[in-house]
Amino acid sequence: MRTAITRAALLLFCAGLLAATGPALAEEAKPEPKAVKLTTTADHSKFKQLQKAFASGPEVTKACLECHTEAAGQIHRTKHWKWEYLNPATNQKLGKKNVLNNYCISIAANQAACTNCHVGYGWKDNNFDFTKEENVDCLVCHDTTGNYRKVPGSGGQAFGKDTEFPPGSGKIVKGIDLAKISQKVGKTSRDTCGGCHFNGGGGDGVKHGDLDSSMATPEKELDVHMDAVGLDFTCATCHKTSSHDVAGSRYAPTAKDDKGVQTRGKPGSGNPATCVACHGNGPHKKEARLNNHATKIACQTCHIPTFARGGIPTKMEWDWSTSGKVDANGKQFVKRDEKKRIIYESRKGDFKLGENVVPEYAWFNGHVEYTLLTDKIEKGPQRTPINKLGGSAADGKSMIWPMKVFRGTQPYDPVNKTLVTPHTTGPDGYWNTLVWDKAIEEGMKDSGQPFSGKVDFVNTVMSWPITHMVAPKNKALGCADCHSKQSRLAGITGIYIPVRDNNTLVDTLGWSIVLLTLLGVLGHGALRIVTGRKH
Amino acid sequence: MKLAKILAAGAILTVIAGTASAYDADWKRGRIYYRSVCTSCHAASPVGSINPSTKTKAEWTAYLQADKHAKGKDTVSGYVSKAYRAKIKSGNKAAEKFADTPDAELAADIKAFLIKGAKDGDSPATCS
């Protein structure tokens, strides 16, 4: 019995050995092609430059640049690096460095926190060196492990070893294995882009409405292109890069693309991120009538019926004027709704959240003008626009677009009549002190703009064209969504939409023709019966 | 008898070691399978969905090693197998997409996602 068991075990051992060494033996007998990584042309774990411990992000970048000699220079030219953009149409200097919004308002005096989403290391104040190559952060876009972390409040630094941060605080931030992460770099992904773009406005889904973490592995119903088990597009599939510059812009969007499908090498090609760049200007093969709609209606209008439909709410309103309350113990507090979602924070004020939000619609021609810190504003019954979107039915350049319209109430300077840039983050920021005038004084100083010392609040509004979360075609809007008395396009002017609109003359004329036709048919039939004639 | 035990254990370890050294687990593929196959089924049953962040890395490792599903009624590995994927692929796109992925690779992918998404993992994760 014992011999039998030993024999069986020996047999099993041999089988195990064979299974483990099998491929090698098979290779001797019949050469097989070696396993090839199909997502990259280089296995970075084989590079000596990356086979060492890295204490910081810039050390990794130096190693990357030994081979990718032009990469940092390319990055230095982009909006992702400069956070600055000169709009040629309006001559406005935009970019995150210059614009304000009605979410967290501005990066001024908050750089150390906000630049956690900068593709660089060390931008914590206005002294950041934008020319230094090793300040470029390669890993934030090219990490495939999902383990890369920039340390909040550090100006976007990544620590490769345990580090006391903030210095002198006694708090230790655990280092991450930068060598392992750098050895596994690859193409950008929904996760890397989403690390920042899903979390705009300070949290998951807060800002965009059509971008949140549900888009990391979306189902077809949520996004027909990014469907993780279907087409599986990454962001870069549409936002095609050229020399590290990512196509597609919120500051100068392409509202109407009449250039048709983009062909490689075709001169004068436009924005590769538009729907038309792939689908062309007449995408509806079965229902040609819909192609007529596509001359006035953006694809997104019908194909994104609602946004924030991945189970993550988006902020729809933010009232900063109610911030600053404390509890009986003088401590900051939060309030949650029945779904445990935060709807009030002492440091931020009241929020309204939305899921499955039906967009608002507007004519849009791609022209965007921002209200900047240097612009005068008037507090009145109308909300102050943070961005003004151009467009009308008559200009020949506009399409009807779906929008997330975000409404806020934010601090402003009632004497100088300007918006303001409060310093919110850090120990002396508003979120910690709850003192507005000091926070605004510091922020405006950082922005190089005057502040009177007086603080009031103004109602503002900001529009975000919606372009992600494209539903499958069977979930697109139907005729009655617009052609009805309860039309989604109720606020759209300058165009006649049958059923939504009534014109007495047109209606009388139309119904008269129908009535006369009916009378003609009935009269003709009656005559045939009376006269007994066949013809 | 002692020799038999040593040889048998050696055989299993040799196979596991051989697989482990040859394959670099893809946590993203594991995430898709976990969410599209495991969660979609669990969400519909009385058990409900199970977030990776509800267990620690050690708990997930022990659970996968024990290979007992539904308190031992069947195996976890059975739900990762090619045979199971073939059975459900007409109604499950993830199973269809990964129909030909070797069992060991897919199991390693799922484990990588669960360890990463565990309560004490690098990125505690939910089902959605």
Interface residues (C-beta under 8 A of the other chain):
Chain A: R2 I5 T6 A8 A9 L10 L12 F13 C14 A15 G16 L17 A19 A20 T21 P23 A35 T144 T145 G146 N147 S189 D191 S214 T217 E219 K220 D227 A228 V229 G230 G310 G311
Chain B: M1 L3 A4 K5 I6 L7 A8 G10 A11 I12 L13 T14 V15 A17 G18 A22 W27 K28 R31 I32 R35 S36 K93 A94 E96 K97 K116 D122 S123 S128
